[in-house]
Amino acid sequence: MCGIAGVTGPSSDGSNVAQQMINAIRWRGPDELNGWSNENKTVHFAHARLAIQDLSTAGSQPMISHCGNYHIIFNGEIYNHLALRNTIVRKWRGRSDTETLLELISELGLNSTLQLLNGMFAFAIYNKAASEITIVKDRFGEKPLYWSVRNNFLDFASDLTSLMKHPKFETTICPKALSAYLRFGYVPSPMAIFKNVFKLKPGSYKSFKINITGEVIDIVDCQYWNPVCAALSAQQNAYVDEADARKQIKNSLRNSVKDQTISDRPIGTFLSGGIDSTLITALLQEVSDTTINSFTIGFENKAFDEAQTAKKIAQHLGTNHSEMYLNEQQIISAITKIPFMYSEPFSDSSQIPTFLVSEFAKQDVTVALTGDGADELFGGYNRYTQGLKYWQQSQRIPQFLRHLSSGLITKLSMKQWDHIGDLVLGSFAKNRTPRLLGNKMHKLASVMKKNEWKSYYEDLVAIQNHPANLMSYKLLENNYFEYLNLEMFENISERLMLLDTMGYLVDDILVKVDRAAMYNSLETRCPYLSTDVYEKAWRLSNDMRVRDGKGKWILREILSNYVPSYLYEQPKMGFGIPIGELLLGPLRDWAESLLSANKLENSGCFDIDTVRNLWREHVDKKHNNEHTIWNILMFQAWWEVIQHETNGGRATVQ
């Protein structure tokens, strides 16, 4: 696991620029920093190494192939690289997966090699003979890679922070990206928050042909793996026997966990107490020769705490379990670091406990397995189950009645609905369902007016339905997601799962975990996100995913062989923090400062009166605007960091 950066151009200072870019993300690879330039001094690579496989200098990068034609900088892990070594004849210099990948490309070519890989990665490879740089990203987008071509010259890096170190970088905000961020809390790929900067999409690569001065003279795009096509193909061989399905899914997951134990550094798991991480922990303990390490973050606020459940599960599985309970001060301290970790504005508040559990785990391990990806593959989110059921039932009601009902619901503020939830369900309920009633009711009011599944989905996952109202730069609402070929799936929940796999998983969940963990120089791995697990998951009928109103039916069946169901059959709580309470308490002065008219004017992105009004409504407890407010605050805090990194200035939105 590492950080990579590269630039092209005729400047003799190019190697220094690349080095400054990689220094900006040193935490991604604290073990070793190296650079390389081609003979013409027009291509410059830089690499920050976090050594996981082959800790010797034989794994150092940038690395040159045996034939001398290829140079590579690589971030990630190839879990099956030792087996792949047997497919070619080489006198190997070391045991690193980077060398395996490099020699496979040299021998078989890029396209053939990519079809063989089981792993997570982002890398750049220079083909000297073809005068070509190719940047590549793994199938699910676990590893980040940004790129830009300015004045015909290429620069790329693992992190936007690196690109900002380029002397030609311009902080011009992309209005469509800003609108998307305000709507969803993240910037969807391939957009980046800055204009003329892009994120490489999962399962794809771009080849940049360069001339003798380093100018890009041609760009070739290729998508070597498509989740929709892979799902359609898998469904042609659908399971007909549930017992066979359980066996194959279990074996596939077990093999994936075992594959991902390849490491020369200590390894453990994040254990939240939910189905996903519990099953990964159980399987890791099963395939391990020693007692594994598991880590949990708890909250002093019991409405957000699952640590006790995780502890009981760890005791049952016999792991070496560590837990840390967070107080408000620790959370507030972490919030100040968030803008440095996330080089784009990002407002999923579970980024905070994710950072803290990563920091905690790093004390004992360098690699941690997570449960990410299970919801998207096995029907775990409520929008595939109860939410979809309510929306479909609402379609039977005449539209004018749905609009009338929606209006009646929204007449009560979210705070008033939360109060009703407390009264009806009990203010001392064991989970935070009563306190989220307002948000749920307002979501219901929004989606019940929708007449087709695409609008249902976008409104359900949105933080703000009309982001243009918040922006100083007015533009028409945009389409942010690709719906191509999804109509081929008869079941709507399957369409939603694929949308999440291509969007929410890539640009929210995996971004959240990668940045929070790598800021602590911790590598995270996702056993659910293997090609084999994915294909077997899409051989399931929807009834094998969702049954009796609950998602992940088949995972529950598998897990019941390891852990008693009463330990994991708990209401889904997510991994959030009490943002609303903090904004009205210890974070109020911080928020007031960032949302002041002066600082809103300085960022230049928001309609000042609209934002100030939202904040006043929240402070006065007229409306619970915590999610929209938090979204804006994360942008404002991020922008202050950008100002520091780029020597001040007002954002330009074009």
LUMTORNU-753834 format. One record per residue (C-alpha): x, y, z. Coordinates in steps of 0.2 Angstrom, whole numbers, plus 5000, padded with zeros to 4 digits. Example, Ala and Ser with C-alpha at 12.3 -4.5 7.8 and 13.67 -1.06 7.14 Angstrom:
<atoms>
506249785039/506849955036/
</atoms>
This chain:
<atoms>
500050005000/500850164994/500650334986/501050374968/501350534958/501950584941/502150724929/502750744911/503550894903/505150974897/505651054913/507251004921/506351034937/505050904934/505850774946/505750904960/503950934956/503550754957/504550744974/503550884981/501950804975/502350634984/503050725000/501250805002/500550625005/502050545014/500850465026/500250345012/502050275012/503150325027/504450185024/505350245009/505250384996/506050364979/505950444962/506450414943/506550514927/506750444909/508250484899/507450634891/506950704908/505150724901/504350584912/504550594931/503850464943/503850474962/503350344975/503050334994/503150155000/502150075014/503049905014/501849755016/502449615005/504349595004/505049725016/506749725008/507449844995/506949714982/505249784983/505749974981/504950074968/504950154955/505349974948/506049934931/505649774921/506949644917/506849684899/507149874903/505649934894/504449964908/504450074923/503050054936/502450144952/501150044961/499850064975/498949914982/499049734984/498949584971/498349444982/498649304970/500349364964/501349214970/500249094960/500349204945/502249194946/502149014941/501349064924/502949144917/504849104918/505949234927/507349244939/506449344952/507349484962/506249474977/504549424983/503549584980/501849594970/502449744961/503849644953/502549504948/501349634940/502749714931/503449554923/501749494919/501449654909/503049634901/502749454896/500849454893/500349634889/499249744900/497549684895/497949494897/498749534914/497249634921/496049494918/497149384929/497349494944/496449474961/496849634971/496549814974/497749934965/498050094956/499650104946/500550194932/501750114920/502850194907/503150094891/504850164884/504650084867/502950154864/503250324873/501650294883/501050314901/499550204906/498650234923/497550094929/496350064943/495649904951/493849834947/492949914962/493950074964/494750034981/496250134977/496250314972/496950394957/496750574951/497350644934/497450804924/498150864907/498551044907/499351134892/499550964885/500550894899/500050754911/500050754930/499350614941/499350564959/498550454973/497850614981/497150784975/498350854988/499850804977/499150884962/498951044971/500851044973/501051064954/501551244950/500251254936/498851194947/497251304947/495951304961/494451334949/492951244957/491951134945/490051194947/489351024942/490550934955/490051064968/488251034965/488450844966/489450864982/488050964990/486750834984/487650684990/489050725002/490450664990/491050704972/490550564960/491850494948/492550534936/492250714942/493450804954/493050954964/494251064953/493951094935/495050994923/495450864936/494750694935/494650534945/495050374935/493550264935/493550084942/493949944931/494750054918/496350124912/496950274901/498450274890/499350444886/500450444871/501850574873/503050654861/504850694864/504550844874/503250754886/501750824878/500150714877/499750694859/498450554861/497350474874/496550304873/495250244886/494850064890/493649984902/494249814906/492949764918/491049814920/490049774935/488449774925/489049654912/489849544925/488149544935/487149504919/488449364914/488349284932/486449284931/486449164916/487049034929/485949074943/485848964958/484348844959/484748764975/484948864991/486048735000/487248744985/487248934985/487648945004/489048825002/489848914987/489649094994/490449035010/491848955001/492149104990/492149225005/493249105015/494549095000/494449284998/494849305017/496249185016/496949265000/496949435009/498049375023/499549385012/500649505022/502349525030/501649635043/500349605057/498549595052/496849615060/495049655057/493849805061/492349725071/490849835072/489649695078/488649695062/488449555051/489749605038/491249625049/490749485061/490749365046/492449425040/493149415058/492449235060/493249175043/494849255047/494949175064/494549005055/495949015042/497249085054/498448985063/498549105078/497249215087/496849365077/496749545082/495049635081/494649815085/493149915089/492650095093/491350125106/490450285110/489950365127/488350415119/487450245120/486250285106/487750265094/488650125103/488849945096/490449905106/489649795119/488949685105/490649675096/491449635113/490249485115/490549425097/492449435100/492349335116/491349205107/492549195092/494049205104/494949345095/496249455104/495049605105/495349785108/494149925111/494150105114/492750215119/492650395112/492150545121/491550715114/493350785115/494150655105/492850675091/493050855091/494950835090/494750715075/493550835066/495050965065/496050835055/494750785043/495050925030/496950865029/496450685026/495150715012/495850814998/494150834991/492650895002/491850745009/490450745023/490050565028/490150595046/490650405049/492350465042/492750525060/492550355069/493350265054/494850375056/494950345075/494750155074/496150165061/497250265072/496850145086/497149985076/498850045069/499650035086/499549845084/499349805065/499749865048/498349785039/496549775043/495149675035/493449765034/491649715030/491449845016/490449795000/489249665008/487749785008/487949824989/488149634984/486949554996/485549674998/485949755015/485249935014/483549975018/483250065001/483249884994/482049815007/480849925017/481150085008/480750004991/479249914998/478450075004/478850174988/478050034977/476550034989/476350214987/476250204968/474550134971/473950294978/473350434967/474750564964/473750714971/473450614987/475350574988/475750754986/474450804999/475150675012/476950735008/476450915012/475650865028/477250765034/478350915030/477351035039/478050965055/479950995057/481150845058/481450895077/479550885080/479450715072/480950655082/480050715098/478550615092/479650465090/480350485108/478550495115/477950345105/479450225105/480250285121/481550415125/482650275133/482550155118/484150055115/484450115098/484350285090/482850245079/481650375088/482950515086/483050485068/481150475065/481150655058/482450625045/481550465040/479850545039/480550695028/481350565017/479750475015/478850635011/480050664997/480150494989/478250464990/478050594977/479150514964/478450414950/479950314944/481350214952/482750324947/482050484956/481650374971/483450314972/484250494970/483050574982/483350434995/485250444995/485250634993/485750755007/485050904998/483750884984/484051054977/485851094979/485751244966/484751334979/486351344991/487551394977/488151564972/488351494955/486651444948/486451304936/485251174930/485051014940/486150874933/486050694931/487450614941/487250424939/487350314924/485750204921/486450124905/485849944904/485049934921/483349914914/483849744909/483749694927/481849654931/482049674949/482149854955/483249814970/484549744959/484649904949/484850004965/486249884971/487149904955/486950094956/487750084974/489149974968/489650104954/489350254964/489050264983/490250114986/491650194975/491550374980/490850364998/491250205007/492950164999/493550344999/493050355018/494050205023/495550225012/495850405017/495550385035/496650225036/498050285025/498250445035/498750325049/499850225037/498650075039/498149965024/496349905023/495649765013/493949715008/493649525006/491849554999/492649644984/493449504975/492849454957/492449284963/491349344977/490549474966/490049344952/489349214965/488349354973/487549394957/487049214954/485849234969/484049254966/483349414975/482449294987/484149234993/484749404997/483149485004/481849375014/480549425027/480949605024/482849585029/484349595018/485849485017/484849335021/486249215014/487549295024/486449275040/486349095036/488149075034/488549175050/487349075060/488648925059/489949035068/488949155080/487249145089/485949245079/485549345095/487249425095/487149495077/485249515074/485249695080/484549855072/485749925059/486550075067/487850125054/489450215060/488950395063/489150515077/487850635085/488250785073/486650875077/486950875096/488750925093/488351075082/487151145095/488451115109/490351105108/490551135090/489351285089/490751415089/491751325076/490251305065/489751495068/491451545062/491451445046/489751495042/490051675045/489551795031/491451845029/492051665027/490551615015/491051765005/492851715005/492451534998/491351614985/490351464982/488751484992/487151594993/487551685009/485851725014/485151545011/486551465021/486451585036/484551555036/484851365037/486051395051/484851505061/483451385059/484551245066/485251345081/483451405085/482851225084/481551265071/482151135059/483450995060/484651045046/486150955053/486550855037/486451005025/487451105038/488750975040/488950965021/489251145020/490451145035/491551015028/491751115012/492151275021/493451185033/494151095017/494251265008/495251345023/496551205021/496551235002/496851425005/498351375016/499051255003/498851374988/499351534997/497651604999/496351664987/494551664983/493851504974/493351534956/491751434951/491651414932/
</atoms>
